[in-house]
Amino acid sequence: MDSKNTIRCLCKQRETKELKVEGDVGADPIWCNRCNCNLEIDEISISLGLKLELIHWMGKYGEWIDWDNDDEIVPNGLKLEDQHNKQGLKLTKQVQKQLEGQYIVVFSPSTFARRYASK
């Protein structure tokens, strides 16, 4: 992040003030909400404690997915995904509070289990 509190991303203007908290495998939990560039969590001006909580939350992403069985959902998968989304929303509210006035921060919940269950 530079001295103007902007975060570099892949947008046309090369920086963003719009962030998204979203879970995914092997990624950091903060994204540009415009270009979907995955951002380095260390470049986000939030507390170390919140960064660690987000990383821990991200590490649980996909516990509802049966990776060995054609990406089906595990028994109780909908509940696990719902719990993950509730925790993600709670963490997003903390990020919003810490970045208030600097960034717009939204939450993007996982929909994998719900989409799979509706097939």
Secondary structure as GFF3:
##gff-version 3
##sequence-region A 1 119
A	DSSP	beta_strand	7	8	.	.	.	ID=ss1
A	DSSP	beta_strand	15	16	.	.	.	ID=ss2
A	DSSP	beta_strand	18	22	.	.	.	ID=ss3
A	DSSP	beta_strand	30	32	.	.	.	ID=ss4
A	DSSP	beta_strand	38	39	.	.	.	ID=ss5
A	DSSP	three_ten_helix	41	43	.	.	.	ID=ss6
A	DSSP	alpha_helix	48	59	.	.	.	ID=ss7
A	DSSP	beta_strand	65	66	.	.	.	ID=ss8
A	DSSP	beta_strand	72	73	.	.	.	ID=ss9
A	DSSP	alpha_helix	77	98	.	.	.	ID=ss10
A	DSSP	beta_strand	104	108	.	.	.	ID=ss11
A	DSSP	alpha_helix	112	117	.	.	.	ID=ss12
###
